[in-house]
Amino acid sequence: MEKVLSSHVGMKINEWYYHIQRFNVPDAEAYKEEIKSLLDDMEENQDLLLYFSLMEFRHKLMLDYLNPLENGKERANFRELAMKIKKDQEKLTGLLDYYFNFFYGMYEFENYEYLNAITFYKRAEKKLSLVSDDIERA
């Protein structure tokens, strides 16, 4: 079987993120599943796998935001994924570093860790010049 180009998967991840940003859960879920199936047949690209992990993290943040758990129930736990990403952070460059810090800031904010959130947002802000989406830059 022919390997799937990582550039093709990267474009799909960009489309997935578009739907995540707009809280379009059905399309975001569909893209996530499609991308997961493509990853099995994709040519090796560690940066793209990290990009996928970051978007998966953001996807979970979206779902948690849209469907907050009732009082007394535990919030979704992103620590494991965050730790995996954080472990690989030394490998992050450019846009991946921006996404890591921006999404981690969102996570900390949702957990009422405002000082930590500000720290991550400031780190992301330093990479803002790499972001082409005007809405996200705002």
VOROMAR-399760 format. One record per atom (N, C-alpha, C): x, y, z; residue number from 1; atom name; residue in three letters. Coordinates in pm, whole numbers. Layout:
# residues N
ATOM;X;Y;Z;NUM;CA;ALA
...
This chain:
# residues 138
ATOM;84;-119;0;1;N;MET
ATOM;0;0;0;1;CA;MET
ATOM;88;124;0;1;C;MET
ATOM;46;223;-74;2;N;GLU
ATOM;121;348;-85;2;CA;GLU
ATOM;106;432;41;2;C;GLU
ATOM;216;492;82;3;N;LYS
ATOM;216;577;202;3;CA;LYS
ATOM;140;707;174;3;C;LYS
ATOM;67;753;276;4;N;VAL
ATOM;-4;880;267;4;CA;VAL
ATOM;97;991;293;4;C;VAL
ATOM;94;1095;211;5;N;LEU
ATOM;186;1207;228;5;CA;LEU
ATOM;155;1281;358;5;C;LEU
ATOM;258;1314;432;6;N;SER
ATOM;237;1387;557;6;CA;SER
ATOM;178;1525;529;6;C;SER
ATOM;208;1583;414;7;N;SER
ATOM;151;1714;380;7;CA;SER
ATOM;-1;1706;365;7;C;SER
ATOM;-49;1593;312;8;N;HIS
ATOM;-194;1572;300;8;CA;HIS
ATOM;-259;1564;438;8;C;HIS
ATOM;-196;1490;528;9;N;VAL
ATOM;-247;1477;664;9;CA;VAL
ATOM;-241;1613;734;9;C;VAL
ATOM;-134;1688;711;10;N;GLY
ATOM;-122;1822;770;10;CA;GLY
ATOM;-236;1913;728;10;C;GLY
ATOM;-274;1906;601;11;N;MET
ATOM;-387;1987;553;11;CA;MET
ATOM;-517;1944;621;11;C;MET
ATOM;-534;1815;640;12;N;LYS
ATOM;-653;1765;708;12;CA;LYS
ATOM;-657;1814;853;12;C;LYS
ATOM;-541;1816;918;13;N;ILE
ATOM;-535;1865;1056;13;CA;ILE
ATOM;-572;2013;1060;13;C;ILE
ATOM;-526;2090;962;14;N;ASN
ATOM;-564;2232;955;14;CA;ASN
ATOM;-716;2248;940;14;C;ASN
ATOM;-777;2164;858;15;N;GLU
ATOM;-922;2169;840;15;CA;GLU
ATOM;-993;2128;970;15;C;GLU
ATOM;-939;2031;1038;16;N;TRP
ATOM;-993;1987;1168;16;CA;TRP
ATOM;-991;2104;1266;16;C;TRP
ATOM;-878;2174;1271;17;N;TYR
ATOM;-865;2286;1363;17;CA;TYR
ATOM;-965;2397;1330;17;C;TYR
ATOM;-991;2417;1201;18;N;TYR
ATOM;-1091;2516;1159;18;CA;TYR
ATOM;-1226;2485;1225;18;C;TYR
ATOM;-1265;2359;1225;19;N;HIS
ATOM;-1393;2320;1284;19;CA;HIS
ATOM;-1390;2325;1437;19;C;HIS
ATOM;-1276;2295;1496;20;N;ILE
ATOM;-1262;2306;1641;20;CA;ILE
ATOM;-1281;2452;1683;20;C;ILE
ATOM;-1216;2544;1612;21;N;GLN
ATOM;-1226;2686;1645;21;CA;GLN
ATOM;-1370;2735;1641;21;C;GLN
ATOM;-1450;2676;1555;22;N;ARG
ATOM;-1588;2719;1538;22;CA;ARG
ATOM;-1686;2634;1618;22;C;ARG
ATOM;-1634;2548;1704;23;N;PHE
ATOM;-1715;2460;1790;23;CA;PHE
ATOM;-1811;2375;1709;23;C;PHE
ATOM;-1769;2334;1591;24;N;ASN
ATOM;-1848;2249;1503;24;CA;ASN
ATOM;-1813;2103;1536;24;C;ASN
ATOM;-1878;2051;1638;25;N;VAL
ATOM;-1842;1920;1692;25;CA;VAL
ATOM;-1859;1807;1590;25;C;VAL
ATOM;-1971;1797;1518;26;N;PRO
ATOM;-1984;1683;1425;26;CA;PRO
ATOM;-1873;1678;1321;26;C;PRO
ATOM;-1842;1793;1260;27;N;ASP
ATOM;-1735;1794;1160;27;CA;ASP
ATOM;-1598;1771;1224;27;C;ASP
ATOM;-1576;1830;1341;28;N;ALA
ATOM;-1449;1810;1411;28;CA;ALA
ATOM;-1429;1662;1444;28;C;ALA
ATOM;-1534;1597;1491;29;N;GLU
ATOM;-1525;1453;1522;29;CA;GLU
ATOM;-1495;1372;1396;29;C;GLU
ATOM;-1561;1408;1285;30;N;ALA
ATOM;-1539;1335;1160;30;CA;ALA
ATOM;-1395;1351;1112;30;C;ALA
ATOM;-1343;1473;1116;31;N;TYR
ATOM;-1204;1496;1076;31;CA;TYR
ATOM;-1108;1420;1166;31;C;TYR
ATOM;-1133;1421;1294;32;N;LYS
ATOM;-1045;1351;1388;32;CA;LYS
ATOM;-1036;1203;1352;32;C;LYS
ATOM;-1150;1140;1327;33;N;GLU
ATOM;-1150;998;1292;33;CA;GLU
ATOM;-1081;973;1159;33;C;GLU
ATOM;-1106;1060;1061;34;N;GLU
ATOM;-1042;1044;930;34;CA;GLU
ATOM;-890;1054;944;34;C;GLU
ATOM;-846;1152;1021;35;N;ILE
ATOM;-702;1173;1038;35;CA;ILE
ATOM;-639;1056;1112;35;C;ILE
ATOM;-707;1005;1214;36;N;LYS
ATOM;-653;890;1287;36;CA;LYS
ATOM;-631;772;1193;36;C;LYS
ATOM;-723;752;1100;37;N;SER
ATOM;-707;640;1006;37;CA;SER
ATOM;-593;667;907;37;C;SER
ATOM;-573;794;871;38;N;LEU
ATOM;-464;828;779;38;CA;LEU
ATOM;-327;813;845;38;C;LEU
ATOM;-320;838;974;39;N;LEU
ATOM;-191;833;1044;39;CA;LEU
ATOM;-127;695;1035;39;C;LEU
ATOM;-208;591;1032;40;N;ASP
ATOM;-155;455;1025;40;CA;ASP
ATOM;-78;430;896;40;C;ASP
ATOM;-119;497;788;41;N;ASP
ATOM;-58;475;657;41;CA;ASP
ATOM;30;592;613;41;C;ASP
ATOM;58;684;704;42;N;MET
ATOM;133;804;667;42;CA;MET
ATOM;283;779;672;42;C;MET
ATOM;355;847;583;43;N;GLU
ATOM;500;845;591;43;CA;GLU
ATOM;542;904;726;43;C;GLU
ATOM;654;860;778;44;N;GLU
ATOM;694;903;913;44;CA;GLU
ATOM;725;1052;917;44;C;GLU
ATOM;665;1119;1016;45;N;ASN
ATOM;690;1262;1036;45;CA;ASN
ATOM;656;1294;1181;45;C;ASN
ATOM;758;1303;1264;46;N;GLN
ATOM;738;1323;1408;46;CA;GLN
ATOM;672;1458;1439;46;C;GLN
ATOM;706;1562;1363;47;N;ASP
ATOM;643;1693;1387;47;CA;ASP
ATOM;493;1686;1362;47;C;ASP
ATOM;454;1613;1260;48;N;LEU
ATOM;311;1602;1230;48;CA;LEU
ATOM;238;1521;1337;48;C;LEU
ATOM;302;1420;1390;49;N;LEU
ATOM;240;1344;1499;49;CA;LEU
ATOM;224;1431;1623;49;C;LEU
ATOM;319;1518;1647;50;N;LEU
ATOM;309;1611;1759;50;CA;LEU
ATOM;198;1713;1733;50;C;LEU
ATOM;188;1759;1608;51;N;TYR
ATOM;81;1851;1568;51;CA;TYR
ATOM;-55;1785;1592;51;C;TYR
ATOM;-67;1658;1556;52;N;PHE
ATOM;-191;1584;1581;52;CA;PHE
ATOM;-221;1580;1731;52;C;PHE
ATOM;-120;1551;1812;53;N;SER
ATOM;-141;1545;1957;53;CA;SER
ATOM;-188;1679;2012;53;C;SER
ATOM;-132;1787;1961;54;N;LEU
ATOM;-174;1921;2004;54;CA;LEU
ATOM;-319;1948;1966;54;C;LEU
ATOM;-358;1909;1845;55;N;MET
ATOM;-496;1932;1803;55;CA;MET
ATOM;-592;1841;1880;55;C;MET
ATOM;-547;1722;1913;56;N;GLU
ATOM;-630;1632;1993;56;CA;GLU
ATOM;-653;1694;2131;56;C;GLU
ATOM;-549;1755;2186;57;N;PHE
ATOM;-559;1826;2313;57;CA;PHE
ATOM;-660;1939;2302;57;C;PHE
ATOM;-651;2017;2194;58;N;ARG
ATOM;-744;2129;2172;58;CA;ARG
ATOM;-886;2079;2151;58;C;ARG
ATOM;-901;1967;2083;59;N;HIS
ATOM;-1032;1906;2060;59;CA;HIS
ATOM;-1098;1872;2193;59;C;HIS
ATOM;-1019;1814;2283;60;N;LYS
ATOM;-1072;1778;2415;60;CA;LYS
ATOM;-1110;1903;2495;60;C;LYS
ATOM;-1032;2009;2481;61;N;LEU
ATOM;-1067;2135;2547;61;CA;LEU
ATOM;-1201;2188;2496;61;C;LEU
ATOM;-1222;2178;2364;62;N;MET
ATOM;-1348;2223;2305;62;CA;MET
ATOM;-1465;2144;2362;62;C;MET
ATOM;-1451;2012;2366;63;N;LEU
ATOM;-1560;1928;2416;63;CA;LEU
ATOM;-1588;1957;2563;63;C;LEU
ATOM;-1483;1976;2641;64;N;ASP
ATOM;-1501;2006;2783;64;CA;ASP
ATOM;-1569;2141;2802;64;C;ASP
ATOM;-1536;2236;2716;65;N;TYR
ATOM;-1597;2369;2724;65;CA;TYR
ATOM;-1746;2362;2689;65;C;TYR
ATOM;-1778;2286;2586;66;N;LEU
ATOM;-1917;2277;2539;66;CA;LEU
ATOM;-2004;2191;2630;66;C;LEU
ATOM;-1945;2092;2693;67;N;ASN
ATOM;-2020;2001;2778;67;CA;ASN
ATOM;-1957;1994;2917;67;C;ASN
ATOM;-1964;2103;2992;68;N;PRO
ATOM;-1904;2099;3126;68;CA;PRO
ATOM;-1975;1995;3212;68;C;PRO
ATOM;-1897;1931;3294;69;N;LEU
ATOM;-1953;1828;3380;69;CA;LEU
ATOM;-2027;1891;3496;69;C;LEU
ATOM;-2128;1821;3541;70;N;GLU
ATOM;-2208;1873;3652;70;CA;GLU
ATOM;-2126;1878;3780;70;C;GLU
ATOM;-2171;1960;3875;71;N;ASN
ATOM;-2103;1970;4004;71;CA;ASN
ATOM;-2091;1832;4067;71;C;ASN
ATOM;-1980;1809;4131;72;N;GLY
ATOM;-1958;1681;4196;72;CA;GLY
ATOM;-1890;1579;4106;72;C;GLY
ATOM;-1892;1604;3976;73;N;LYS
ATOM;-1824;1513;3884;73;CA;LYS
ATOM;-1689;1573;3848;73;C;LYS
ATOM;-1596;1486;3817;74;N;GLU
ATOM;-1462;1530;3785;74;CA;GLU
ATOM;-1456;1586;3644;74;C;GLU
ATOM;-1378;1692;3628;75;N;ARG
ATOM;-1355;1746;3493;75;CA;ARG
ATOM;-1266;1649;3416;75;C;ARG
ATOM;-1273;1659;3287;76;N;ALA
ATOM;-1186;1576;3204;76;CA;ALA
ATOM;-1041;1603;3241;76;C;ALA
ATOM;-961;1499;3244;77;N;ASN
ATOM;-822;1513;3286;77;CA;ASN
ATOM;-731;1515;3163;77;C;ASN
ATOM;-666;1628;3143;78;N;PHE
ATOM;-576;1643;3029;78;CA;PHE
ATOM;-430;1632;3070;78;C;PHE
ATOM;-406;1605;3196;79;N;ARG
ATOM;-268;1605;3247;79;CA;ARG
ATOM;-177;1507;3172;79;C;ARG
ATOM;-228;1388;3145;80;N;GLU
ATOM;-144;1288;3080;80;CA;GLU
ATOM;-102;1334;2941;80;C;GLU
ATOM;-198;1382;2863;81;N;LEU
ATOM;-166;1431;2729;81;CA;LEU
ATOM;-75;1553;2739;81;C;LEU
ATOM;-105;1641;2832;82;N;ALA
ATOM;-23;1761;2849;82;CA;ALA
ATOM;121;1723;2886;82;C;ALA
ATOM;136;1624;2972;83;N;MET
ATOM;270;1581;3012;83;CA;MET
ATOM;346;1519;2894;83;C;MET
ATOM;275;1442;2811;84;N;LYS
ATOM;338;1383;2693;84;CA;LYS
ATOM;385;1493;2600;84;C;LYS
ATOM;300;1591;2578;85;N;ILE
ATOM;335;1702;2491;85;CA;ILE
ATOM;450;1782;2553;85;C;ILE
ATOM;441;1807;2681;86;N;LYS
ATOM;544;1884;2751;86;CA;LYS
ATOM;679;1814;2742;86;C;LYS
ATOM;678;1680;2751;87;N;LYS
ATOM;801;1602;2740;87;CA;LYS
ATOM;866;1625;2604;87;C;LYS
ATOM;784;1638;2501;88;N;ASP
ATOM;834;1659;2366;88;CA;ASP
ATOM;854;1807;2333;88;C;ASP
ATOM;824;1895;2428;89;N;GLN
ATOM;826;2038;2397;89;CA;GLN
ATOM;963;2087;2352;89;C;GLN
ATOM;1068;2025;2403;90;N;GLU
ATOM;1201;2069;2361;90;CA;GLU
ATOM;1219;2053;2211;90;C;GLU
ATOM;1139;1966;2150;91;N;LYS
ATOM;1145;1945;2006;91;CA;LYS
ATOM;1055;2043;1931;91;C;LYS
ATOM;972;2116;2004;92;N;LEU
ATOM;877;2206;1939;92;CA;LEU
ATOM;949;2328;1882;92;C;LEU
ATOM;907;2364;1763;93;N;THR
ATOM;959;2486;1701;93;CA;THR
ATOM;843;2561;1639;93;C;THR
ATOM;861;2690;1624;94;N;GLY
ATOM;767;2772;1551;94;CA;GLY
ATOM;623;2758;1592;94;C;GLY
ATOM;541;2723;1495;95;N;LEU
ATOM;396;2716;1515;95;CA;LEU
ATOM;357;2611;1618;95;C;LEU
ATOM;428;2499;1623;96;N;LEU
ATOM;396;2395;1722;96;CA;LEU
ATOM;418;2448;1863;96;C;LEU
ATOM;523;2526;1881;97;N;ASP
ATOM;550;2587;2012;97;CA;ASP
ATOM;439;2685;2048;97;C;ASP
ATOM;394;2762;1948;98;N;TYR
ATOM;282;2854;1971;98;CA;TYR
ATOM;158;2777;2018;98;C;TYR
ATOM;120;2675;1942;99;N;TYR
ATOM;0;2598;1976;99;CA;TYR
ATOM;11;2535;2115;99;C;TYR
ATOM;128;2477;2145;100;N;PHE
ATOM;145;2416;2276;100;CA;PHE
ATOM;116;2517;2386;100;C;PHE
ATOM;179;2632;2379;101;N;ASN
ATOM;164;2732;2485;101;CA;ASN
ATOM;24;2791;2488;101;C;ASN
ATOM;-34;2817;2372;102;N;PHE
ATOM;-169;2874;2366;102;CA;PHE
ATOM;-271;2775;2424;102;C;PHE
ATOM;-265;2650;2382;103;N;PHE
ATOM;-361;2550;2429;103;CA;PHE
ATOM;-340;2519;2577;103;C;PHE
ATOM;-214;2515;2619;104;N;TYR
ATOM;-188;2488;2761;104;CA;TYR
ATOM;-240;2605;2845;104;C;TYR
ATOM;-226;2726;2794;105;N;GLY
ATOM;-282;2843;2863;105;CA;GLY
ATOM;-433;2832;2875;105;C;GLY
ATOM;-499;2786;2770;106;N;MET
ATOM;-644;2766;2774;106;CA;MET
ATOM;-681;2665;2881;106;C;MET
ATOM;-603;2557;2886;107;N;TYR
ATOM;-629;2451;2984;107;CA;TYR
ATOM;-614;2505;3126;107;C;TYR
ATOM;-506;2577;3150;108;N;GLU
ATOM;-483;2631;3284;108;CA;GLU
ATOM;-593;2731;3321;108;C;GLU
ATOM;-636;2811;3226;109;N;PHE
ATOM;-743;2908;3251;109;CA;PHE
ATOM;-872;2837;3290;109;C;PHE
ATOM;-905;2730;3218;110;N;GLU
ATOM;-1026;2653;3248;110;CA;GLU
ATOM;-1020;2589;3387;110;C;GLU
ATOM;-898;2568;3436;111;N;ASN
ATOM;-879;2509;3568;111;CA;ASN
ATOM;-852;2614;3675;111;C;ASN
ATOM;-882;2739;3643;112;N;TYR
ATOM;-870;2851;3738;112;CA;TYR
ATOM;-727;2874;3784;112;C;TYR
ATOM;-632;2831;3706;113;N;GLU
ATOM;-490;2855;3734;113;CA;GLU
ATOM;-446;2975;3650;113;C;GLU
ATOM;-495;3092;3690;114;N;TYR
ATOM;-480;3211;3607;114;CA;TYR
ATOM;-335;3256;3588;114;C;TYR
ATOM;-253;3249;3691;115;N;LEU
ATOM;-113;3290;3676;115;CA;LEU
ATOM;-39;3197;3580;115;C;LEU
ATOM;-64;3068;3593;116;N;ASN
ATOM;-4;2973;3498;116;CA;ASN
ATOM;-54;3000;3357;116;C;ASN
ATOM;-184;3028;3344;117;N;ALA
ATOM;-241;3057;3212;117;CA;ALA
ATOM;-173;3177;3150;117;C;ALA
ATOM;-154;3282;3227;118;N;ILE
ATOM;-90;3403;3175;118;CA;ILE
ATOM;52;3373;3129;118;C;ILE
ATOM;123;3291;3204;119;N;THR
ATOM;260;3253;3165;119;CA;THR
ATOM;260;3185;3029;119;C;THR
ATOM;169;3090;3009;120;N;PHE
ATOM;163;3020;2880;120;CA;PHE
ATOM;116;3112;2768;120;C;PHE
ATOM;19;3199;2797;121;N;TYR
ATOM;-27;3294;2695;121;CA;TYR
ATOM;85;3388;2652;121;C;TYR
ATOM;167;3432;2747;122;N;LYS
ATOM;279;3522;2713;122;CA;LYS
ATOM;382;3450;2626;122;C;LYS
ATOM;406;3324;2656;123;N;ARG
ATOM;498;3246;2572;123;CA;ARG
ATOM;441;3233;2430;123;C;ARG
ATOM;311;3207;2422;124;N;ALA
ATOM;247;3195;2290;124;CA;ALA
ATOM;253;3327;2215;124;C;ALA
ATOM;233;3436;2288;125;N;GLU
ATOM;232;3568;2225;125;CA;GLU
ATOM;364;3597;2154;125;C;GLU
ATOM;473;3546;2207;126;N;LYS
ATOM;604;3567;2146;126;CA;LYS
ATOM;615;3499;2009;126;C;LYS
ATOM;530;3401;1986;127;N;LYS
ATOM;531;3327;1859;127;CA;LYS
ATOM;416;3369;1767;127;C;LYS
ATOM;343;3472;1806;128;N;LEU
ATOM;223;3512;1733;128;CA;LEU
ATOM;251;3552;1589;128;C;LEU
ATOM;369;3598;1560;129;N;SER
ATOM;402;3638;1423;129;CA;SER
ATOM;396;3520;1326;129;C;SER
ATOM;400;3398;1378;130;N;LEU
ATOM;394;3278;1294;130;CA;LEU
ATOM;252;3238;1257;130;C;LEU
ATOM;154;3300;1321;131;N;VAL
ATOM;13;3264;1300;131;CA;VAL
ATOM;-43;3348;1186;131;C;VAL
ATOM;-101;3280;1087;132;N;SER
ATOM;-155;3352;972;132;CA;SER
ATOM;-304;3384;985;132;C;SER
ATOM;-374;3315;1074;133;N;ASP
ATOM;-518;3335;1092;133;CA;ASP
ATOM;-544;3463;1171;133;C;ASP
ATOM;-607;3562;1106;134;N;ASP
ATOM;-633;3691;1171;134;CA;ASP
ATOM;-720;3677;1295;134;C;ASP
ATOM;-818;3588;1291;135;N;ILE
ATOM;-907;3568;1405;135;CA;ILE
ATOM;-828;3517;1525;135;C;ILE
ATOM;-741;3421;1501;136;N;GLU
ATOM;-662;3366;1611;136;CA;GLU
ATOM;-563;3470;1664;136;C;GLU
ATOM;-507;3551;1576;137;N;ARG
ATOM;-412;3654;1620;137;CA;ARG
ATOM;-481;3756;1708;137;C;ARG
ATOM;-608;3783;1682;138;N;ALA
ATOM;-682;3881;1764;138;CA;ALA
ATOM;-699;3826;1903;138;C;ALA
